[in-house]
Structures are given as structure tokens and as C-alpha cells.
Amino acid sequence: MSTYTHESMINHHGPGILSRLAETLHVWRQRYQSRRELAKWSERELHDIGVSWSDVAYEAEKPFWRA
């Protein structure tokens, strides 16, 4: 029969690995949603913020994991 010490029961993946994963997933979701929303804007709205359709197309085609 083995005994477990406190040291053997510690998570050795470092502090906050789950919180970092959750934050990454949150950023990816925001990025995806923002790009989809931007693709819906009218030409007038894009002009108001100084963005062209080619800028939108370039941004919308990026995968969500790319900044």
C-alpha cells in the first residue's frame, strides 16, 4: 500500500492553467464574433471608421486563432 504525500498531489501544470485556457477560448470566441459582425457592416459604416471592404475581407478570412 502506498501513501500519498502532499507534494505528490500537487498539480504540476502550473498555477492557473484552466484559467489561461478559459481566457484563450474567450478571446477566440470574441475574435470570431467580432469578425462576423464586421463582415455585416454597410459600406457607409466601414467608411465612417476608415476601413475598406478589402480590409474586412482580409480580416474575416482569418481563422479565429490568429490575431
C-alpha positions as CSV (number, residue, x, y, z in Angstrom):
1,M,0.0,0.0,0.0
2,S,1.4,3.4,-0.9
3,T,0.9,6.6,0.9
4,Y,0.4,9.9,-0.8
5,T,2.3,13.0,0.3
6,H,1.1,16.5,-0.1
7,E,3.8,17.0,-2.8
8,S,2.5,14.1,-4.9
9,M,-1.0,15.5,-5.0
10,I,0.0,19.0,-6.3
11,N,-1.0,20.0,-9.8
12,H,2.4,20.3,-11.5
13,H,1.0,22.0,-14.6
14,G,1.5,25.4,-13.0
15,P,-0.9,27.8,-11.5
16,G,-4.0,28.8,-13.4
17,I,-3.7,26.5,-16.4
18,L,-7.5,26.2,-16.5
19,S,-8.0,30.0,-16.2
20,R,-5.5,30.6,-19.0
21,L,-7.3,28.0,-21.2
22,A,-10.6,29.7,-20.4
23,E,-9.2,33.1,-21.3
24,T,-7.8,31.8,-24.6
25,L,-11.2,30.3,-25.5
26,H,-12.9,33.6,-24.6
27,V,-10.6,35.6,-26.8
28,W,-11.0,33.2,-29.7
29,R,-14.8,33.5,-29.4
30,Q,-14.7,37.3,-29.2
31,R,-12.5,37.4,-32.2
32,Y,-14.8,35.1,-34.2
33,Q,-17.9,37.1,-33.3
34,S,-16.2,40.5,-34.0
35,R,-15.1,39.4,-37.4
36,R,-18.5,38.1,-38.3
37,E,-20.1,41.3,-37.1
38,L,-17.7,43.4,-39.1
39,A,-18.5,41.5,-42.2
40,K,-22.2,42.6,-41.9
41,W,-21.4,46.3,-41.7
42,S,-22.5,48.6,-44.6
43,E,-20.1,50.5,-46.8
44,R,-21.1,53.7,-45.0
45,E,-20.4,52.3,-41.6
46,L,-17.0,51.0,-42.8
47,H,-16.2,54.4,-44.3
48,D,-17.0,56.1,-41.0
49,I,-14.3,54.1,-39.2
50,G,-11.9,54.2,-42.1
51,V,-12.0,50.5,-43.1
52,S,-12.3,49.3,-46.7
53,W,-14.1,46.2,-47.9
54,S,-10.7,44.6,-48.7
55,D,-9.7,45.1,-45.1
56,V,-12.9,43.4,-43.9
57,A,-12.4,40.5,-46.3
58,Y,-8.8,40.0,-45.2
59,E,-9.9,40.1,-41.5
60,A,-12.9,37.9,-41.9
61,E,-11.0,35.2,-43.7
62,K,-8.5,34.8,-40.8
63,P,-9.0,31.8,-38.6
64,F,-10.2,32.7,-35.1
65,W,-6.9,31.7,-33.5
66,R,-5.0,34.3,-35.5
67,A,-4.8,37.8,-34.1
